[in-house]
Structures are given as C-alpha cells and as structure tokens.
Amino acid sequence: MNIQEIYIENLKCGGCANTIIKELSLISTVKDVKVDVEKSQVSLVTNEDTLTEVKLKLSKLGYPEVGDKNNVLHKAKSFVSCAVGRINS
C-alpha cells in the first residue's frame, strides 16, 4: 500500500472534505484519507488496484479528478455532497 494523491475538481470547503473522507473510508482497502481544500487534493493510503475505485467514487460524489470530464451533473452532485458534509460534521 502506498500514499496516493489525487487532485480533484469542485472541492469548496470543509463540508466537501467531510463527505469525501467519510465515503472513501468506507472502502476497506483505503486508509488515512486526508483532504487539502486549498490544493483541491485528496491523499490516502491504498494499493494501485483500488485507485480506480477511489476515483470512480470521487466522481460519483461530484469530485472528478482534474483532467476528467467535469460537467454540470458533477457540479450539482458536489453541492449536495458539500451540504451533507456540513450537516454531518
């Protein structure tokens, strides 16, 4: 297992970060999830095989990796994820 860093779109605040940390921590092979809001960066410990699953989960939450498609649906989902993260923090 290695430290992986993913730069993402639509990351706005601590609410977003809370949702990302909570959801990625549900993946059994993911450990030590950290979110840097200022850098729009997610770092975590996992293996290469799980990285695709992590990126897919981020995209479904509305936070696609930088360079991937970032459409209106992603942006809308990120607002919902952000709101949920604020409520549950």
Buried (B, 14 or more C-beta within 10 A) or exposed (E): EEEBEBEBBBBBEEBBBBBBBBBBEEBEBBEEBBBEEEEBBBBBBBEEEBBEBBBEBBBEBBBBBEEBEBEEEBBEBBBEBBEBBBEEE
